[in-house]
Amino acid sequence: MTIHWEPLRPILAAHQRFVISSHVRPDADAIGSEIGLARLLQALGKSVQIINFSATPANLFFLDPNREVKQLGDAGTAEAIAAADVHFVVDTSSWMQLNDVGKAMRQSSALRVVIDHHLSADDLGATEFKDTQCEATGSLIFDLAQFLGIALPPDAATALYAAIATDTGWFRFSAVTSQTMRRIAGLMEYGASPSVIYRELYERSTLARMHLVGRALARMVLDCDGELAYISIPWSDFEETGAVSSDTQDLVNECLKITGTRGAFIAIELQNRQVKVSFRSRAEELDVSKICEHFGGGGHRQAAGTTMPGPLVESIEKARTAMANALANIRKTATAPSP
């Protein structure tokens, strides 16, 4: 799917004040896409602010050394949203994922523009530029830069490289194509350094994180005749180890390292006792975005997430049952006689 960017030109030409936002608990694709898009708009002489509901995780500060990404509630953020001519939403199309930023958007008269690659979506009343087959929103921002003929500065190239690398599991997921690698080559030519980015993302762990990971892996459960693996993390683990929420990034993927697993999830109890559940699939027939939509979340066929009200034990059982039923339906379909 190729995005037709031409309708964005008059929007950019006619307006001056832009706000960029992404989903709660932003990851590298969210932060990287915001930084990359901000640089494009600034190159066009626009006034730009980046405002999210959640704070930027500490492990992603290297993408935003000047702390341009603000949290809603910081000085001037509500006023900036109210005064914006255009509000860009990147890496999500969900009101729930925008939380209070979405509420502020609804009260604003600003035009809305969505740039996203997720299947699940709400009607945000926006002009949409979506490619659900694309590996990362960061890739779409790179494509937009190419369309606009804007050379990316090194910090934007770094941010977009991190966005693509993390959303593809460092280029090992099935969404990776030759076009992905052409984008990566272009970002390297603009100054992105793979070795530096990898070090910042994966070689800056704290002892607290390592203790948390040890506990989580020891708690891993194998179910559904070995086709499902899952991990749970109670809030007490964070209190006792000193780890933070962002220390669980990518931990769910450890479940898929077990031979024979086709699906996985991680259930993380938050401080407010809600439970963040991230699902993964390595089977094309197992669409975890559909499972997440049932619980008010969404995402991609092979990677999706949601937040459940808790308690943790009940959320784990809901997630386990949903995945077990989906896997059973796949087996049933595979063994059904042909008509």
Sequence and secondary structure as in RCSB ss.txt:
>XXXX:A:sequence
MTIHWEPLRPILAAHQRFVISSHVRPDADAIGSEIGLARLLQALGKSVQIINFSATPANLFFLDPNREVKQLGDA
GTAEAIAAADVHFVVDTSSWMQLNDVGKAMRQSSALRVVIDHHLSADDLGATEFKDTQCEATGSLIFDLAQFLGI
ALPPDAATALYAAIATDTGWFRFSAVTSQTMRRIAGLMEYGASPSVIYRELYERSTLARMHLVGRALARMVLDCD
GELAYISIPWSDFEETGAVSSDTQDLVNECLKITGTRGAFIAIELQNRQVKVSFRSRAEELDVSKICEHFGGGGH
RQAAGTTMPGPLVESIEKARTAMANALANIRKTATAPSP
>XXXX:A:secstr
     TTHHHHHHH  EEEEE  SS  HHHHHHHHHHHHHHHHTT EEEEEESS   GGGGGG TT  EEETTST
THHHHHHH SEEEEES   HHHHTHHHHHHHTS  EEEEEE  S     S EEEE TTSS HHHHHHHHHHHHT 
   HHHHHHHHHHHHHHTTTTTSTT  HHHHHHHHHHHHTT  HHHHHHHHHS   HHHHHHHHHHHHT EEEGG
GTEEEEEE HHHHHHH   GGGGTTGGGGGGGSTT  EEEEEEE TTS EEEEEEESSTT  HHHHHHHTT EE 
SSEEEEEE   HHHHHHHHHHHHHHHHHHHHHHHHS   
